[in-house]
Amino acid sequence: MKKIGAAAIVAGTVLGTAITGAGVADAAGGAGPKDCYTTTSCSLASGFFPGGTIHVDIDAIGAPGSPDHWFKWTIGNCSGGGYIHAPAKTESCVLPASFYTLTTGPLQYPVNWRIGIRWDH
């Protein structure tokens, strides 16, 4: 019985690693993720973006019981938003080649941010 349990743990670990690695291996470029703690805004420079579809990964986490507010993000001429207590999300837009900075906020009270940008070549 111990061998079966050990095999299941190893198989689960390998599968978990494969799933986790799959998302990382697909991205050809990007920046982040970056964490900003107890702040009303956060920003992340992209480095050189070669143009095409850019994906914005964003999560704003408020303290339990805090009011739910709408936040905004901007990168180049592309923007979006979401609610603080909503699950993390990814939004995409098409931008020309350039250097960009993803900015979030500003909010009236501080939250924890986790932001990232990525693209495929």
CORUR-V566875 format. One record per pair of residues at least 12 apart in sequence whose ideal C-beta (glycine too) atoms are under 10 Angstrom apart, sorted by the first residue. I is the first residue (numbers start at 1). J is the second residue. Records with the same first field share a line. If there is no record, write none. Layout:
I->J ; J
This chain:
23->118
24->118
26->118 ; 120
27->55 ; 116 ; 117 ; 118 ; 119 ; 120 ; 121
28->50 ; 118 ; 119 ; 120 ; 121
29->46 ; 47 ; 48 ; 49 ; 50 ; 54 ; 117 ; 118 ; 119 ; 120 ; 121
30->44 ; 46 ; 47 ; 49 ; 54 ; 55 ; 57 ; 116 ; 117 ; 118 ; 119 ; 120
31->44 ; 45 ; 46 ; 47 ; 49 ; 100 ; 101 ; 102 ; 115 ; 116 ; 117 ; 118 ; 119
32->44 ; 45 ; 46 ; 56 ; 57 ; 58 ; 102 ; 114 ; 115 ; 116 ; 117 ; 118
33->57 ; 58 ; 59 ; 113 ; 114 ; 115 ; 116 ; 117 ; 118
34->102 ; 113 ; 114 ; 115 ; 116 ; 117
35->59 ; 61 ; 112 ; 113 ; 114 ; 115 ; 116
36->60 ; 104 ; 105 ; 110 ; 111 ; 112 ; 113 ; 114 ; 115
37->61 ; 110 ; 111 ; 112 ; 113 ; 114
38->63 ; 109 ; 110 ; 111 ; 112 ; 113
39->104 ; 105 ; 106 ; 107 ; 110 ; 111 ; 112 ; 113
40->71 ; 104 ; 105 ; 106 ; 107 ; 108 ; 109 ; 110 ; 111 ; 113
41->71 ; 72 ; 73 ; 103 ; 104 ; 105 ; 106 ; 107 ; 110 ; 111 ; 113
42->58 ; 60 ; 71 ; 73 ; 102 ; 103 ; 104 ; 105 ; 106 ; 111 ; 112 ; 113 ; 114 ; 115
43->73 ; 74 ; 75 ; 101 ; 102 ; 103 ; 104 ; 105 ; 113 ; 115
44->56 ; 58 ; 75 ; 100 ; 101 ; 102 ; 103 ; 104 ; 113 ; 115 ; 116 ; 117
45->99 ; 100 ; 101 ; 102 ; 117
46->75 ; 76 ; 95 ; 98 ; 99 ; 100 ; 101 ; 102 ; 117 ; 118 ; 119
47->99 ; 100 ; 117
48->97 ; 98 ; 99 ; 100
49->75 ; 76 ; 95 ; 96 ; 97 ; 98 ; 99 ; 100 ; 117 ; 119
50->96 ; 97 ; 98 ; 119 ; 120 ; 121
51->94 ; 95 ; 96 ; 97 ; 98 ; 119 ; 121
52->94 ; 95 ; 96 ; 97 ; 119 ; 120 ; 121
53->92 ; 93 ; 94 ; 95 ; 118 ; 119 ; 120
54->75 ; 76 ; 78 ; 91 ; 92 ; 93 ; 94 ; 95 ; 100 ; 102 ; 117 ; 118 ; 119 ; 120
55->90 ; 91 ; 92 ; 93 ; 116 ; 117 ; 118 ; 119 ; 120
56->73 ; 74 ; 75 ; 78 ; 79 ; 80 ; 89 ; 90 ; 91 ; 92 ; 93 ; 102 ; 104 ; 115 ; 116 ; 117 ; 118
57->88 ; 89 ; 90 ; 91 ; 102 ; 114 ; 115 ; 116 ; 117 ; 118
58->71 ; 73 ; 80 ; 81 ; 82 ; 88 ; 89 ; 90 ; 91 ; 102 ; 104 ; 113 ; 114 ; 115 ; 116 ; 117
59->82 ; 84 ; 86 ; 87 ; 88 ; 89 ; 90 ; 104 ; 111 ; 112 ; 113 ; 114 ; 115 ; 116
60->73 ; 81 ; 82 ; 83 ; 84 ; 85 ; 86 ; 88 ; 89 ; 104 ; 105 ; 107 ; 111 ; 112 ; 113 ; 114 ; 115
61->84 ; 85 ; 88 ; 111 ; 112 ; 113 ; 114
62->83 ; 84 ; 85 ; 107 ; 109 ; 110 ; 111 ; 112
63->84 ; 109 ; 110 ; 111 ; 112
64->85
66->84 ; 85 ; 109 ; 110 ; 111
67->84 ; 85 ; 108 ; 109
68->83 ; 84 ; 85 ; 86
69->83 ; 84 ; 85 ; 107 ; 108 ; 109 ; 111
70->82 ; 83 ; 84 ; 86 ; 107
71->83 ; 84 ; 86 ; 104 ; 105 ; 106 ; 107 ; 111 ; 113
72->103 ; 104 ; 105 ; 106 ; 107
73->91 ; 102 ; 103 ; 104 ; 105 ; 113 ; 115
74->100 ; 101 ; 102 ; 103 ; 104 ; 105
75->91 ; 93 ; 95 ; 100 ; 101 ; 102 ; 103 ; 104 ; 115 ; 117
76->93 ; 94 ; 95 ; 96 ; 98 ; 99 ; 100 ; 101 ; 102
77->93 ; 95 ; 96 ; 100
78->91 ; 92 ; 93 ; 94 ; 95 ; 100 ; 102
79->91 ; 93 ; 103
80->92 ; 93
81->104
82->104
84->107 ; 109 ; 111 ; 112 ; 113
85->111
88->114 ; 115 ; 116
90->116 ; 118
92->118 ; 119
95->119
100->117
101->117
102->115 ; 116 ; 117
103->115
